Amino acid sequence: MTAVNAPVASSRSFGTPWRDRPFLSIAFAADLLGVSRAFLYRMEKEGRLRFGRLAGKTLVKTDSLLHLIDNVEDWRPSERGAAGRAARTALVRPERAASEHLS
């Protein structure tokens, strides 16, 4: 989810843009990234995200969320499963698999 499509902050934010708030709720941060709350807890456990507690609530520190967003790795297609696809192709189309193997 991009910043343009970011979820609307609750009325309790008093119109402050989410990037300018020191903390965000877990639910808001998860919605903003399009991930589960469990994923955010995993990122915190791995040290990639920082939480804080205020008035008994667990909150995401906005600066750490921005750091996580800024350092996201580029997506690359995986070769995982290539051997399985080749084996299935060989079973279904033996002549095609043989010609690809020779190339």
MARTORZA-627657 format. One record per atom (N, C-alpha, C, O): residue in one letter; residue number from 1; atom name; chain; x, y, z. Coordinates in steps of 0.02 Angstrom, whole numbers. Example, Ala and Ser with C-alpha at 12.3 -4.5 7.8 and 13.67 -1.06 7.14 Angstrom:
! MARTORZA-627657
(rec "a"; 1; "N"; "A"; (660; -284; 390))
(rec "a"; 1; "CA"; "A"; (615; -225; 390))
(rec "a"; 1; "C"; "A"; (660; -165; 390))
(rec "a"; 1; "O"; "A"; (712; -166; 423))
(rec "s"; 2; "N"; "A"; (642; -112; 354))
(rec "s"; 2; "CA"; "A"; (684; -53; 357))
(rec "s"; 2; "C"; "A"; (645; 2; 394))
(rec "s"; 2; "O"; "A"; (670; 57; 402))
! end
This chain:
! MARTORZA-627657
(rec "m"; 1; "N"; "A"; (43; -58; 0))
(rec "m"; 1; "CA"; "A"; (0; 0; 0))
(rec "m"; 1; "C"; "A"; (45; 62; 0))
(rec "m"; 1; "O"; "A"; (90; 66; 42))
(rec "t"; 2; "N"; "A"; (34; 107; -44))
(rec "t"; 2; "CA"; "A"; (75; 167; -48))
(rec "t"; 2; "C"; "A"; (49; 221; -2))
(rec "t"; 2; "O"; "A"; (-6; 216; 25))
(rec "a"; 3; "N"; "A"; (90; 271; 8))
(rec "a"; 3; "CA"; "A"; (70; 326; 52))
(rec "a"; 3; "C"; "A"; (8; 361; 26))
(rec "a"; 3; "O"; "A"; (-32; 387; 64))
(rec "v"; 4; "N"; "A"; (0; 362; -41))
(rec "v"; 4; "CA"; "A"; (-58; 394; -70))
(rec "v"; 4; "C"; "A"; (-122; 356; -50))
(rec "v"; 4; "O"; "A"; (-174; 387; -38))
(rec "n"; 5; "N"; "A"; (-117; 290; -47))
(rec "n"; 5; "CA"; "A"; (-174; 249; -29))
(rec "n"; 5; "C"; "A"; (-175; 230; 44))
(rec "n"; 5; "O"; "A"; (-209; 183; 64))
(rec "a"; 6; "N"; "A"; (-138; 267; 85))
(rec "a"; 6; "CA"; "A"; (-132; 250; 155))
(rec "a"; 6; "C"; "A"; (-200; 254; 189))
(rec "a"; 6; "O"; "A"; (-242; 295; 170))
(rec "p"; 7; "N"; "A"; (-211; 211; 238))
(rec "p"; 7; "CA"; "A"; (-274; 213; 274))
(rec "p"; 7; "C"; "A"; (-283; 280; 309))
(rec "p"; 7; "O"; "A"; (-234; 312; 328))
(rec "v"; 8; "N"; "A"; (-344; 299; 316))
(rec "v"; 8; "CA"; "A"; (-359; 362; 350))
(rec "v"; 8; "C"; "A"; (-350; 352; 425))
(rec "v"; 8; "O"; "A"; (-377; 305; 453))
(rec "a"; 9; "N"; "A"; (-313; 396; 456))
(rec "a"; 9; "CA"; "A"; (-303; 392; 528))
(rec "a"; 9; "C"; "A"; (-368; 404; 564))
(rec "a"; 9; "O"; "A"; (-413; 438; 538))
(rec "s"; 10; "N"; "A"; (-373; 378; 624))
(rec "s"; 10; "CA"; "A"; (-434; 386; 662))
(rec "s"; 10; "C"; "A"; (-444; 460; 680))
(rec "s"; 10; "O"; "A"; (-398; 501; 673))
(rec "s"; 11; "N"; "A"; (-503; 476; 703))
(rec "s"; 11; "CA"; "A"; (-518; 546; 721))
(rec "s"; 11; "C"; "A"; (-476; 569; 780))
(rec "s"; 11; "O"; "A"; (-471; 629; 792))
(rec "r"; 12; "N"; "A"; (-446; 522; 817))
(rec "r"; 12; "CA"; "A"; (-405; 540; 874))
(rec "r"; 12; "C"; "A"; (-338; 569; 854))
(rec "r"; 12; "O"; "A"; (-301; 594; 897))
(rec "s"; 13; "N"; "A"; (-320; 565; 789))
(rec "s"; 13; "CA"; "A"; (-255; 590; 767))
(rec "s"; 13; "C"; "A"; (-255; 666; 758))
(rec "s"; 13; "O"; "A"; (-202; 696; 748))
(rec "f"; 14; "N"; "A"; (-312; 698; 761))
(rec "f"; 14; "CA"; "A"; (-319; 770; 756))
(rec "f"; 14; "C"; "A"; (-289; 798; 691))
(rec "f"; 14; "O"; "A"; (-263; 854; 690))
(rec "g"; 15; "N"; "A"; (-293; 759; 638))
(rec "g"; 15; "CA"; "A"; (-271; 783; 573))
(rec "g"; 15; "C"; "A"; (-196; 782; 563))
(rec "g"; 15; "O"; "A"; (-172; 806; 511))
(rec "t"; 16; "N"; "A"; (-157; 755; 609))
(rec "t"; 16; "CA"; "A"; (-85; 751; 602))
(rec "t"; 16; "C"; "A"; (-69; 695; 553))
(rec "t"; 16; "O"; "A"; (-92; 639; 562))
(rec "p"; 17; "N"; "A"; (-30; 709; 500))
(rec "p"; 17; "CA"; "A"; (-11; 655; 453))
(rec "p"; 17; "C"; "A"; (25; 599; 490))
(rec "p"; 17; "O"; "A"; (62; 612; 538))
(rec "w"; 18; "N"; "A"; (14; 538; 469))
(rec "w"; 18; "CA"; "A"; (42; 481; 505))
(rec "w"; 18; "C"; "A"; (118; 484; 510))
(rec "w"; 18; "O"; "A"; (147; 461; 559))
(rec "r"; 19; "N"; "A"; (151; 511; 459))
(rec "r"; 19; "CA"; "A"; (225; 514; 461))
(rec "r"; 19; "C"; "A"; (250; 562; 516))
(rec "r"; 19; "O"; "A"; (307; 555; 538))
(rec "d"; 20; "N"; "A"; (209; 608; 537))
(rec "d"; 20; "CA"; "A"; (229; 657; 588))
(rec "d"; 20; "C"; "A"; (211; 636; 659))
(rec "d"; 20; "O"; "A"; (227; 671; 706))
(rec "r"; 21; "N"; "A"; (178; 579; 666))
(rec "r"; 21; "CA"; "A"; (160; 555; 732))
(rec "r"; 21; "C"; "A"; (216; 512; 760))
(rec "r"; 21; "O"; "A"; (245; 473; 722))
(rec "p"; 22; "N"; "A"; (233; 518; 823))
(rec "p"; 22; "CA"; "A"; (288; 478; 851))
(rec "p"; 22; "C"; "A"; (273; 404; 855))
(rec "p"; 22; "O"; "A"; (318; 362; 850))
(rec "f"; 23; "N"; "A"; (210; 386; 863))
(rec "f"; 23; "CA"; "A"; (189; 316; 869))
(rec "f"; 23; "C"; "A"; (128; 304; 827))
(rec "f"; 23; "O"; "A"; (88; 349; 814))
(rec "l"; 24; "N"; "A"; (120; 241; 805))
(rec "l"; 24; "CA"; "A"; (61; 219; 769))
(rec "l"; 24; "C"; "A"; (35; 156; 802))
(rec "l"; 24; "O"; "A"; (73; 117; 830))
(rec "s"; 25; "N"; "A"; (-30; 146; 799))
(rec "s"; 25; "CA"; "A"; (-57; 84; 826))
(rec "s"; 25; "C"; "A"; (-34; 25; 783))
(rec "s"; 25; "O"; "A"; (-19; 34; 724))
(rec "i"; 26; "N"; "A"; (-32; -33; 813))
(rec "i"; 26; "CA"; "A"; (-13; -94; 777))
(rec "i"; 26; "C"; "A"; (-61; -104; 718))
(rec "i"; 26; "O"; "A"; (-39; -120; 662))
(rec "a"; 27; "N"; "A"; (-125; -96; 729))
(rec "a"; 27; "CA"; "A"; (-175; -107; 677))
(rec "a"; 27; "C"; "A"; (-165; -58; 619))
(rec "a"; 27; "O"; "A"; (-170; -78; 561))
(rec "f"; 28; "N"; "A"; (-152; 5; 635))
(rec "f"; 28; "CA"; "A"; (-143; 56; 583))
(rec "f"; 28; "C"; "A"; (-81; 40; 542))
(rec "f"; 28; "O"; "A"; (-82; 43; 480))
(rec "a"; 29; "N"; "A"; (-25; 23; 575))
(rec "a"; 29; "CA"; "A"; (37; 8; 540))
(rec "a"; 29; "C"; "A"; (29; -54; 496))
(rec "a"; 29; "O"; "A"; (54; -55; 440))
(rec "a"; 30; "N"; "A"; (-5; -104; 521))
(rec "a"; 30; "CA"; "A"; (-17; -165; 481))
(rec "a"; 30; "C"; "A"; (-59; -149; 420))
(rec "a"; 30; "O"; "A"; (-44; -173; 365))
(rec "d"; 31; "N"; "A"; (-111; -109; 428))
(rec "d"; 31; "CA"; "A"; (-153; -89; 372))
(rec "d"; 31; "C"; "A"; (-114; -47; 322))
(rec "d"; 31; "O"; "A"; (-122; -55; 262))
(rec "l"; 32; "N"; "A"; (-72; -3; 347))
(rec "l"; 32; "CA"; "A"; (-31; 40; 305))
(rec "l"; 32; "C"; "A"; (14; -1; 259))
(rec "l"; 32; "O"; "A"; (21; 14; 200))
(rec "l"; 33; "N"; "A"; (46; -53; 287))
(rec "l"; 33; "CA"; "A"; (92; -95; 248))
(rec "l"; 33; "C"; "A"; (56; -151; 211))
(rec "l"; 33; "O"; "A"; (85; -181; 165))
(rec "g"; 34; "N"; "A"; (-5; -165; 229))
(rec "g"; 34; "CA"; "A"; (-41; -220; 197))
(rec "g"; 34; "C"; "A"; (-18; -288; 222))
(rec "g"; 34; "O"; "A"; (-16; -336; 185))
(rec "v"; 35; "N"; "A"; (1; -291; 286))
(rec "v"; 35; "CA"; "A"; (25; -352; 317))
(rec "v"; 35; "C"; "A"; (-15; -367; 380))
(rec "v"; 35; "O"; "A"; (-57; -326; 400))
(rec "s"; 36; "N"; "A"; (-3; -424; 410))
(rec "s"; 36; "CA"; "A"; (-38; -442; 471))
(rec "s"; 36; "C"; "A"; (-4; -412; 532))
(rec "s"; 36; "O"; "A"; (54; -391; 529))
(rec "r"; 37; "N"; "A"; (-40; -409; 586))
(rec "r"; 37; "CA"; "A"; (-10; -386; 649))
(rec "r"; 37; "C"; "A"; (44; -434; 671))
(rec "r"; 37; "O"; "A"; (94; -413; 700))
(rec "a"; 38; "N"; "A"; (34; -499; 658))
(rec "a"; 38; "CA"; "A"; (84; -549; 676))
(rec "a"; 38; "C"; "A"; (150; -536; 640))
(rec "a"; 38; "O"; "A"; (204; -546; 668))
(rec "f"; 39; "N"; "A"; (146; -513; 577))
(rec "f"; 39; "CA"; "A"; (206; -496; 539))
(rec "f"; 39; "C"; "A"; (244; -440; 574))
(rec "f"; 39; "O"; "A"; (305; -442; 577))
(rec "l"; 40; "N"; "A"; (209; -389; 599))
(rec "l"; 40; "CA"; "A"; (242; -334; 633))
(rec "l"; 40; "C"; "A"; (276; -358; 697))
(rec "l"; 40; "O"; "A"; (331; -336; 713))
(rec "y"; 41; "N"; "A"; (243; -402; 734))
(rec "y"; 41; "CA"; "A"; (274; -429; 794))
(rec "y"; 41; "C"; "A"; (337; -469; 776))
(rec "y"; 41; "O"; "A"; (387; -467; 812))
(rec "r"; 42; "N"; "A"; (336; -506; 720))
(rec "r"; 42; "CA"; "A"; (394; -543; 698))
(rec "r"; 42; "C"; "A"; (451; -495; 679))
(rec "r"; 42; "O"; "A"; (509; -508; 695))
(rec "m"; 43; "N"; "A"; (435; -440; 646))
(rec "m"; 43; "CA"; "A"; (485; -390; 628))
(rec "m"; 43; "C"; "A"; (516; -359; 690))
(rec "m"; 43; "O"; "A"; (576; -344; 692))
(rec "e"; 44; "N"; "A"; (476; -349; 742))
(rec "e"; 44; "CA"; "A"; (501; -322; 805))
(rec "e"; 44; "C"; "A"; (548; -372; 838))
(rec "e"; 44; "O"; "A"; (601; -354; 864))
(rec "k"; 45; "N"; "A"; (528; -435; 837))
(rec "k"; 45; "CA"; "A"; (570; -488; 868))
(rec "k"; 45; "C"; "A"; (637; -494; 832))
(rec "k"; 45; "O"; "A"; (688; -508; 864))
(rec "e"; 46; "N"; "A"; (637; -484; 766))
(rec "e"; 46; "CA"; "A"; (699; -488; 726))
(rec "e"; 46; "C"; "A"; (740; -424; 731))
(rec "e"; 46; "O"; "A"; (796; -421; 705))
(rec "g"; 47; "N"; "A"; (714; -372; 765))
(rec "g"; 47; "CA"; "A"; (750; -310; 773))
(rec "g"; 47; "C"; "A"; (744; -262; 714))
(rec "g"; 47; "O"; "A"; (781; -213; 710))
(rec "r"; 48; "N"; "A"; (698; -276; 669))
(rec "r"; 48; "CA"; "A"; (689; -233; 611))
(rec "r"; 48; "C"; "A"; (636; -179; 621))
(rec "r"; 48; "O"; "A"; (627; -136; 579))
(rec "l"; 49; "N"; "A"; (602; -181; 679))
(rec "l"; 49; "CA"; "A"; (549; -133; 695))
(rec "l"; 49; "C"; "A"; (551; -123; 770))
(rec "l"; 49; "O"; "A"; (566; -170; 808))
(rec "r"; 50; "N"; "A"; (536; -62; 793))
(rec "r"; 50; "CA"; "A"; (536; -48; 864))
(rec "r"; 50; "C"; "A"; (466; -30; 888))
(rec "r"; 50; "O"; "A"; (429; 6; 854))
(rec "f"; 51; "N"; "A"; (449; -56; 946))
(rec "f"; 51; "CA"; "A"; (386; -41; 978))
(rec "f"; 51; "C"; "A"; (397; 1; 1040))
(rec "f"; 51; "O"; "A"; (453; 5; 1065))
(rec "g"; 52; "N"; "A"; (345; 32; 1063))
(rec "g"; 52; "CA"; "A"; (346; 67; 1126))
(rec "g"; 52; "C"; "A"; (280; 53; 1162))
(rec "g"; 52; "O"; "A"; (232; 30; 1132))
(rec "r"; 53; "N"; "A"; (279; 67; 1227))
(rec "r"; 53; "CA"; "A"; (217; 58; 1265))
(rec "r"; 53; "C"; "A"; (198; 126; 1295))
(rec "r"; 53; "O"; "A"; (240; 161; 1324))
(rec "l"; 54; "N"; "A"; (136; 142; 1287))
(rec "l"; 54; "CA"; "A"; (110; 205; 1314))
(rec "l"; 54; "C"; "A"; (39; 192; 1338))
(rec "l"; 54; "O"; "A"; (-3; 169; 1300))
(rec "a"; 55; "N"; "A"; (28; 207; 1400))
(rec "a"; 55; "CA"; "A"; (-38; 198; 1431))
(rec "a"; 55; "C"; "A"; (-64; 127; 1421))
(rec "a"; 55; "O"; "A"; (-123; 116; 1410))
(rec "g"; 56; "N"; "A"; (-18; 78; 1426))
(rec "g"; 56; "CA"; "A"; (-38; 8; 1421))
(rec "g"; 56; "C"; "A"; (-48; -17; 1351))
(rec "g"; 56; "O"; "A"; (-67; -75; 1341))
(rec "k"; 57; "N"; "A"; (-36; 25; 1301))
(rec "k"; 57; "CA"; "A"; (-45; 5; 1231))
(rec "k"; 57; "C"; "A"; (23; -6; 1198))
(rec "k"; 57; "O"; "A"; (69; 33; 1209))
(rec "t"; 58; "N"; "A"; (29; -58; 1159))
(rec "t"; 58; "CA"; "A"; (88; -69; 1119))
(rec "t"; 58; "C"; "A"; (81; -31; 1054))
(rec "t"; 58; "O"; "A"; (32; -38; 1018))
(rec "l"; 59; "N"; "A"; (131; 10; 1039))
(rec "l"; 59; "CA"; "A"; (129; 53; 980))
(rec "l"; 59; "C"; "A"; (193; 44; 939))
(rec "l"; 59; "O"; "A"; (245; 26; 966))
(rec "v"; 60; "N"; "A"; (189; 57; 875))
(rec "v"; 60; "CA"; "A"; (247; 54; 830))
(rec "v"; 60; "C"; "A"; (279; 123; 829))
(rec "v"; 60; "O"; "A"; (244; 173; 821))
(rec "k"; 61; "N"; "A"; (344; 125; 837))
(rec "k"; 61; "CA"; "A"; (380; 189; 831))
(rec "k"; 61; "C"; "A"; (384; 206; 757))
(rec "k"; 61; "O"; "A"; (411; 169; 717))
(rec "t"; 62; "N"; "A"; (356; 263; 739))
(rec "t"; 62; "CA"; "A"; (350; 283; 669))
(rec "t"; 62; "C"; "A"; (418; 287; 634))
(rec "t"; 62; "O"; "A"; (423; 267; 576))
(rec "d"; 63; "N"; "A"; (469; 311; 668))
(rec "d"; 63; "CA"; "A"; (534; 315; 635))
(rec "d"; 63; "C"; "A"; (561; 246; 615))
(rec "d"; 63; "O"; "A"; (593; 239; 563))
(rec "s"; 64; "N"; "A"; (547; 196; 656))
(rec "s"; 64; "CA"; "A"; (570; 128; 639))
(rec "s"; 64; "C"; "A"; (529; 99; 581))
(rec "s"; 64; "O"; "A"; (554; 61; 540))
(rec "l"; 65; "N"; "A"; (464; 118; 577))
(rec "l"; 65; "CA"; "A"; (422; 95; 522))
(rec "l"; 65; "C"; "A"; (446; 127; 456))
(rec "l"; 65; "O"; "A"; (449; 94; 405))
(rec "l"; 66; "N"; "A"; (463; 191; 459))
(rec "l"; 66; "CA"; "A"; (488; 225; 399))
(rec "l"; 66; "C"; "A"; (555; 194; 377))
(rec "l"; 66; "O"; "A"; (567; 186; 317))
(rec "h"; 67; "N"; "A"; (597; 176; 425))
(rec "h"; 67; "CA"; "A"; (661; 144; 409))
(rec "h"; 67; "C"; "A"; (648; 76; 375))
(rec "h"; 67; "O"; "A"; (682; 58; 327))
(rec "l"; 68; "N"; "A"; (600; 38; 400))
(rec "l"; 68; "CA"; "A"; (582; -26; 371))
(rec "l"; 68; "C"; "A"; (558; -17; 299))
(rec "l"; 68; "O"; "A"; (576; -55; 255))
(rec "i"; 69; "N"; "A"; (517; 34; 287))
(rec "i"; 69; "CA"; "A"; (490; 48; 220))
(rec "i"; 69; "C"; "A"; (547; 69; 174))
(rec "i"; 69; "O"; "A"; (550; 47; 116))
(rec "d"; 70; "N"; "A"; (591; 112; 198))
(rec "d"; 70; "CA"; "A"; (645; 138; 156))
(rec "d"; 70; "C"; "A"; (695; 84; 137))
(rec "d"; 70; "O"; "A"; (730; 91; 86))
(rec "n"; 71; "N"; "A"; (700; 31; 176))
(rec "n"; 71; "CA"; "A"; (750; -20; 164))
(rec "n"; 71; "C"; "A"; (720; -86; 140))
(rec "n"; 71; "O"; "A"; (751; -139; 148))
(rec "v"; 72; "N"; "A"; (662; -82; 110))
(rec "v"; 72; "CA"; "A"; (631; -143; 83))
(rec "v"; 72; "C"; "A"; (673; -168; 25))
(rec "v"; 72; "O"; "A"; (698; -128; -15))
(rec "e"; 73; "N"; "A"; (682; -234; 20))
(rec "e"; 73; "CA"; "A"; (723; -261; -34))
(rec "e"; 73; "C"; "A"; (682; -267; -98))
(rec "e"; 73; "O"; "A"; (622; -278; -96))
(rec "d"; 74; "N"; "A"; (715; -258; -154))
(rec "d"; 74; "CA"; "A"; (682; -264; -219))
(rec "d"; 74; "C"; "A"; (660; -336; -230))
(rec "d"; 74; "O"; "A"; (695; -383; -209))
(rec "w"; 75; "N"; "A"; (604; -345; -262))
(rec "w"; 75; "CA"; "A"; (578; -411; -276))
(rec "w"; 75; "C"; "A"; (613; -440; -337))
(rec "w"; 75; "O"; "A"; (623; -405; -387))
(rec "r"; 76; "N"; "A"; (631; -503; -332))
(rec "r"; 76; "CA"; "A"; (659; -540; -389))
(rec "r"; 76; "C"; "A"; (624; -606; -392))
(rec "r"; 76; "O"; "A"; (610; -636; -341))
(rec "p"; 77; "N"; "A"; (608; -629; -453))
(rec "p"; 77; "CA"; "A"; (576; -695; -457))
(rec "p"; 77; "C"; "A"; (622; -749; -430))
(rec "p"; 77; "O"; "A"; (683; -745; -438))
(rec "s"; 78; "N"; "A"; (594; -798; -400))
(rec "s"; 78; "CA"; "A"; (632; -852; -369))
(rec "s"; 78; "C"; "A"; (640; -910; -418))
(rec "s"; 78; "O"; "A"; (597; -922; -460))
(rec "e"; 79; "N"; "A"; (696; -945; -412))
(rec "e"; 79; "CA"; "A"; (706; -1005; -452))
(rec "e"; 79; "C"; "A"; (680; -1066; -415))
(rec "e"; 79; "O"; "A"; (684; -1122; -440))
(rec "r"; 80; "N"; "A"; (655; -1055; -355))
(rec "r"; 80; "CA"; "A"; (628; -1111; -316))
(rec "r"; 80; "C"; "A"; (572; -1144; -356))
(rec "r"; 80; "O"; "A"; (526; -1111; -379))
(rec "g"; 81; "N"; "A"; (576; -1208; -364))
(rec "g"; 81; "CA"; "A"; (525; -1245; -400))
(rec "g"; 81; "C"; "A"; (541; -1257; -473))
(rec "g"; 81; "O"; "A"; (503; -1291; -507))
(rec "a"; 82; "N"; "A"; (597; -1229; -498))
(rec "a"; 82; "CA"; "A"; (614; -1237; -569))
(rec "a"; 82; "C"; "A"; (626; -1310; -586))
(rec "a"; 82; "O"; "A"; (605; -1333; -639))
(rec "a"; 83; "N"; "A"; (658; -1347; -541))
(rec "a"; 83; "CA"; "A"; (672; -1418; -555))
(rec "a"; 83; "C"; "A"; (607; -1457; -558))
(rec "a"; 83; "O"; "A"; (599; -1501; -601))
(rec "g"; 84; "N"; "A"; (560; -1442; -515))
(rec "g"; 84; "CA"; "A"; (495; -1476; -516))
(rec "g"; 84; "C"; "A"; (456; -1461; -579))
(rec "g"; 84; "O"; "A"; (425; -1505; -608))
(rec "r"; 85; "N"; "A"; (457; -1398; -601))
(rec "r"; 85; "CA"; "A"; (423; -1380; -664))
(rec "r"; 85; "C"; "A"; (454; -1416; -723))
(rec "r"; 85; "O"; "A"; (418; -1440; -767))
(rec "a"; 86; "N"; "A"; (520; -1421; -724))
(rec "a"; 86; "CA"; "A"; (554; -1455; -779))
(rec "a"; 86; "C"; "A"; (536; -1529; -779))
(rec "a"; 86; "O"; "A"; (525; -1558; -832))
(rec "a"; 87; "N"; "A"; (532; -1560; -721))
(rec "a"; 87; "CA"; "A"; (514; -1631; -717))
(rec "a"; 87; "C"; "A"; (442; -1643; -740))
(rec "a"; 87; "O"; "A"; (429; -1691; -775))
(rec "r"; 88; "N"; "A"; (397; -1598; -721))
(rec "r"; 88; "CA"; "A"; (327; -1605; -744))
(rec "r"; 88; "C"; "A"; (322; -1596; -819))
(rec "r"; 88; "O"; "A"; (285; -1631; -853))
(rec "t"; 89; "N"; "A"; (359; -1548; -846))
(rec "t"; 89; "CA"; "A"; (360; -1537; -918))
(rec "t"; 89; "C"; "A"; (386; -1598; -954))
(rec "t"; 89; "O"; "A"; (359; -1617; -1006))
(rec "a"; 90; "N"; "A"; (437; -1630; -927))
(rec "a"; 90; "CA"; "A"; (466; -1690; -958))
(rec "a"; 90; "C"; "A"; (415; -1747; -959))
(rec "a"; 90; "O"; "A"; (414; -1786; -1007))
(rec "l"; 91; "N"; "A"; (374; -1751; -908))
(rec "l"; 91; "CA"; "A"; (323; -1804; -907))
(rec "l"; 91; "C"; "A"; (268; -1791; -958))
(rec "l"; 91; "O"; "A"; (244; -1838; -990))
(rec "v"; 92; "N"; "A"; (248; -1729; -965))
(rec "v"; 92; "CA"; "A"; (192; -1711; -1009))
(rec "v"; 92; "C"; "A"; (215; -1705; -1081))
(rec "v"; 92; "O"; "A"; (181; -1728; -1127))
(rec "r"; 93; "N"; "A"; (272; -1674; -1093))
(rec "r"; 93; "CA"; "A"; (297; -1662; -1161))
(rec "r"; 93; "C"; "A"; (370; -1685; -1165))
(rec "r"; 93; "O"; "A"; (416; -1643; -1163))
(rec "p"; 94; "N"; "A"; (382; -1749; -1171))
(rec "p"; 94; "CA"; "A"; (451; -1774; -1172))
(rec "p"; 94; "C"; "A"; (493; -1745; -1228))
(rec "p"; 94; "O"; "A"; (553; -1733; -1219))
(rec "e"; 95; "N"; "A"; (464; -1733; -1287))
(rec "e"; 95; "CA"; "A"; (503; -1706; -1343))
(rec "e"; 95; "C"; "A"; (525; -1635; -1329))
(rec "e"; 95; "O"; "A"; (581; -1616; -1348))
(rec "r"; 96; "N"; "A"; (483; -1595; -1297))
(rec "r"; 96; "CA"; "A"; (500; -1525; -1281))
(rec "r"; 96; "C"; "A"; (555; -1523; -1228))
(rec "r"; 96; "O"; "A"; (602; -1484; -1234))
(rec "a"; 97; "N"; "A"; (549; -1565; -1177))
(rec "a"; 97; "CA"; "A"; (599; -1567; -1124))
(rec "a"; 97; "C"; "A"; (667; -1587; -1151))
(rec "a"; 97; "O"; "A"; (718; -1561; -1130))
(rec "a"; 98; "N"; "A"; (668; -1635; -1198))
(rec "a"; 98; "CA"; "A"; (731; -1657; -1227))
(rec "a"; 98; "C"; "A"; (763; -1602; -1267))
(rec "a"; 98; "O"; "A"; (824; -1592; -1265))
(rec "s"; 99; "N"; "A"; (723; -1564; -1306))
(rec "s"; 99; "CA"; "A"; (752; -1509; -1346))
(rec "s"; 99; "C"; "A"; (776; -1452; -1302))
(rec "s"; 99; "O"; "A"; (826; -1420; -1319))
(rec "e"; 100; "N"; "A"; (742; -1438; -1246))
(rec "e"; 100; "CA"; "A"; (765; -1386; -1200))
(rec "e"; 100; "C"; "A"; (829; -1407; -1165))
(rec "e"; 100; "O"; "A"; (871; -1365; -1149))
(rec "h"; 101; "N"; "A"; (835; -1472; -1152))
(rec "h"; 101; "CA"; "A"; (894; -1497; -1118))
(rec "h"; 101; "C"; "A"; (956; -1492; -1163))
(rec "h"; 101; "O"; "A"; (1012; -1481; -1139))
(rec "l"; 102; "N"; "A"; (946; -1499; -1229))
(rec "l"; 102; "CA"; "A"; (1002; -1495; -1276))
(rec "l"; 102; "C"; "A"; (1024; -1423; -1289))
(rec "l"; 102; "O"; "A"; (1081; -1412; -1309))
(rec "s"; 103; "N"; "A"; (980; -1375; -1278))
(rec "s"; 103; "CA"; "A"; (996; -1305; -1292))
(rec "s"; 103; "C"; "A"; (1044; -1275; -1243))
(rec "s"; 103; "O"; "A"; (1062; -1217; -1248))
! end
